[in-house]
Amino acid sequence: MNEPGIDVLMDQTTIRRRIDSGVVPDWGVEHYESFRNGLLGERNDTPFPCYFGIETEQRGDSLYTFCPSMTDKDALLSLGETLLEYHEVYEDHSERAPLTVFFKPSAETVTEVEYHEAMWHILQFLHVHDPEPWPEDIPTDPDDNEWEFCFNGEPMFPTCRAPFYEDRKSRYCPVGLEITFQPRALFEGVTADTERGQRAREIIQGRLEEYDGVCPHAQLGDWGVEGDREWPQYLFSEDEEQAPDECPIRTTREHPKSTILIDA
């Protein structure tokens, strides 16, 4: 962690030091500042809905990386290596340490359709090059309420921000695509079937409506709850006609599909 460069795993002290020293390009600086200001600022006199995210950023517990492309093979393989390193260190780093990935914006990715395509391409690429098999206890069918994206044998919830949002400012990033990977382990004790988890959802959803100025998204739900699905929540639709009707990713138990990250 904290090796030279920007497409590496960094803690908060390191990313801020590299921003201050001019190592991070302008697009990266804008990305991080948008992320931090979004979490720590207010809208409609309401703090950011997810208070877990606020606390994590305030305490300096988050981890970060930059990715110079949403499509380049080498850039995405490097991201895969960073995710592997993240899995090795996040539990020791802090109690709650998500990984936020800031992607370099592309002139070819502008519309909502294109951002959905880009995000699912990234997740599909990571799945194809996953060095570990798909977990036995996680279904491979995204239409199953217990499906969720997995990498390195670990279920994860990747939540995204992007520039196409007009109403849902809690998901808005003016710069480009941003994905925050959250292993399921980070949600222990605050899942929907716990009292603490239910209380957290009441607070977050109450703030969400005030912050965004619109009702929470119709597809907002919880993992494992009948009728809810994980995949539409990764990158909520703004315009239903531009969002996929079915999950674009194909996950299988075939392993290995690629040995590049296994051999790395």
N, C-alpha and C positions, 0 to 999 in steps of 0.2 A: 504493500500500500504506500501511496505518496511517492511513487517513483517519478522521475523526470517526465515531463510531457503533460498533455491534457486529456488524452484518451486512455487514462489510467484511473485506478480507484483512488479517490481522494477524500480526506476528512474535511470538515468545515474550515479549520485553521489553514490547511494547505490550499484549498481552492481560493480562499480570500487573499492569501498571500500572493498566489500566482496572478490573480486579477490585479492586485495593487502593483505588482512588478511589471505588468504589461505582457506577460507570457500568454495570457488568454486573448484570443482574437475578439474583435468587437461583437460578433454575433454571440459568442460565448458569454461575454460580460453582460450583454442585454438579457440573455436567457436567465442567467443566475439572478440578476437583479429583479427581473420580472417574477421569478419564482419566490424569492425571499420577500419582496414587497407584497406579493399576493397573499402569502401566509401571515405576515405580521401586520398588514394594513387592515383597513375596514372599508366596507362598502354599504351604503344605506345605513350608516351608523351601526353596522353589525360586523363583528369579527369574522374571519374566515371560518366556514362551517366546521371543519375537522379540527377540533382542539388538540387531538393527538399530534397532528402535523405541526401546529403552532408550537406546542411544547418541545417537540423534537428539534425544530429549527432554533428555538430560543436557547435550548441547552447545548446546541452544537453537536447533536448526536447523529445527524444525517450523514450519509455518504453520497458521493457524486462522481460522475464522469461525463466527458463530452464525446460525442460520436460525430466524425466529420462527414458522414453520409448515411442516408437511409436506404441505400441500394448497393453501394460498393461492397463486394465480397470481403475484401481485406478489412474494411472498416467494421463490418458486422462480425467477422471472426474475432477481431480485437475486442469487440463488445462482449462476445461470448467468453473470452478469456477473463475479462474484467468481472463478469457475472460469477464465474467459477471462483475467482479470488474473493469476491464479496461473500459467497456462501461459506468460505473458510473463516471469515473474520467477523461477520456481523453480530453473532451472538456474544462474542467477547468484547466487541466495541462498545455496546451499550444495550440497555434493556429493549429499546425500540430504535432500530437503525435501518430505515428503508434506503434503497438506492435510487437516486434520481438521475436519469440520463437525458442530457440536453443534445438534441440533434441539430446539426447545421442545416439551416433552411435551404430549400431548393426552389429555383424559379419554375421547376416543372411540377411542384406540388403546391397547389393553390386552393383548389376547391375542396369541399367536404369529402366528395367521392375519393379524391386523390389522397387525402389524409387517411381515410379508412384503409385504402389499398396499401399505403406505405406502412401503417402500423401492423397490419396483418402479415405483410411481407416480412417484416422484421421478426415477428413471433414465429412464423413458419420457418424462416431461416434458422433461428435458434433451435427449434425443435428438430429439424433435419440434422443439425450438427451437435445435438445434445450428446455428451459423452456417457450419460447414464440412461438406462431404460426408463420408459414411462412407469410411474409407480403403480403397483398392482391394485392399490385401493382407490385409484382415481379412474373413473370411466374415460374411455377415449371418445365418446360421443358428446359433443358440445351441447346437445339438446337435453342432456341429463343434468338434473339440478345439482349433482355432486361433481360435475366436471369443472376443472379450472386449469389454467395454463401451468405447466410444470417444466422445470429445467434443473438439470443436475440431480434428478430424483426428488425434487422438492416442489410442492404446490406453491404457486405464487399468485398474487393479485396485482397485475399491472394496470395502473390507472393513469390516464393520459390527459394532458392539456394541449390545445391546438388553437390556431388563429381564427378558425371559421365560426367560433361561437359568438353570437350576438346577445342572446338572452342569458345564457348560463355562464356568467362571468367567473364562477368558481372553477370552471373548466377552460377558461380562456387564457391563452398565452399569445401575445402579439408577435413573437419571434418565429416560432416554428413548433415542431412536435417535441413533446416532453413526455417521457414515460417514467413513472415511479414504480419500481418493483418492490412488492411487499410480501415476503414469505408468510405463509399461513401461521407460522409460529409466532409472528408479531401480534396476532389477534387472539392468542390464548388468554382466556379470562374475560374477553369482551365480545364473544360471539353472540349470535342472536338468541341462543338458548340459555344465556346467563342474565341474571338481574342487572349486573353492571353493564352488560352489552346492550340490553334493552334501554337502559337509561341513557347510554351514550348515543344510541340511535335517535332517541327523542330529542336530545339536545342538538345533534348534528342536523337532523332534518328540519327542526324548527329554525335554526340559523340559516339553513340552506334556502328556505323560502324567502326569508328577509334579505339575505345577501344577494340572491339572484333576482329577486323581484318577480319570480314565477314559481309555480308549484314544482316540487321535486319531480324529476323525470319519471315517467310512467314505468320505466324498466329498472328503476332503483330497487334493489332487493338484497337478499342474503344468500350466501352459499348454503346449499343443502336444504333450502326451504322449497317445498312443493310449489311449482308454478314459477319460481324465480330462475333466472339464468345468469351465469357469470359473464359470458362473453360480450353481451351488448353494453355492459357497464364499463368495460375497459375504455371505450371511446364513445360516449353517449352521442346519439344522433341529435343534430339540430334540425335538420330537414329529413324526415323519414324517407323521402324519395331518393335521397343521396346516400342513405345508409344501407348496408347489406341486410337482406331478409333472413339469410342463413349465415351461420358462422363460416367465414372464409377459410379458416385453418383446418387442415386435415391432420389429426394426431393418431398415431398407431403405436402398437407395441413392438413393431419391427425394430430390431437393434443389433448392431449399429447401422445407421443409415449413412453415416460418414465417420471417418476416424481422425479427421483433422484435429479436433480439439482433444481427442483421446491421446493423440501422439504429441500434442504441443508440450 
